[in-house]
Amino acid sequence: MRIEKKTWPEYFQMILDGKKNFDIRLADFDIKEGDIFILREWDPDKKEYTGRIMEKEVLKAINTNNMKFQSEEEIHKYGFWVIGFK
């Protein structure tokens, strides 16, 4: 499956430069290993696409909805870190 999403310029560039190899999205769509994740650069100030597009193969997708590592109170207080590895 091919999934297309907007990406703000600073994050688009980090992915393009190889400095960011992860993404966080609201899990309001289906995605799985092997899917193609299409990132279209979106300028939030101009409210339009810039024309830059990249495609990435999904290596792993984890939905945190059913993970019960922390209480809702702890999640609300601290939030999450998203940690990328090289």
N, C-alpha and C positions, 0 to 999 in steps of 0.2 A: 504494500500500500504506500501511497505517497501522501505525506501530510505537509501542508504549507502553513507557515506562521510568520507574523511580523517580528522583526528584531530591530531594536534601536541601534543607531550607528556605532556607539561606543562598544557594544557587545558584539555586533557584527564584525568590527575590526579586530577585536581580541580573538575571535574564533578564526578569522582569516590569517592572523599573525601566529596562530598556534598557541596562544597564551590561555585560551579557554577551551576546554574539551568536555563541557557538560552544559546542561541547560535546566532550568526549573520552569515548569509550566503548571497552571491549574489543570488538574486531570479531568477536563470536561470533553475529552476526545479519546479515542482508542489509539494505541501505538504499541508496537512490539519489536523485538529483535528482527533485524533484516529489513524493516521499513525504511523508506527514504524520507528524511526530514529536510524539507525545503525551507530555507531561511531567506526571507525577502527583507532587505533593509528598509526601515520605515523612519522617516524624519518626523518626530512628534511636534516640532515647531511649525513646520509647513503643512503637516497633516497629509503627507503624500509619500509614496514610495520613491526611493532614490534611483531605482533601476538596477541596483546590485543584488544578485541572487547567488546563493550557494546551496549545494546539496550535500548532505551527510548521511551515511548509512548508520542506522541505529544499532549500536552494539549491545546496549542494555537499557531497559526502561523499568523503573521500580515505582509502583504506586504506594505512597505512604499511608493511604486511608485506613488500612486495616492493621498497621503496625502499632503496637501498644507498649512502646519502650518507655514513654513518659506519660504523665498525667496531662489532662487538658490544661490544668492550672500551670504546670511547668512550661508547657508549650507556649501558652499565652505570655508568661513572664519572660522567657528567654528566647523564644523563636528557635530557628534551626540555623546551623551552619551548613552550607553546601561545600563539600571539599572535593576538589579535583585532584587526580593523581597523574603523574607522568610515568 
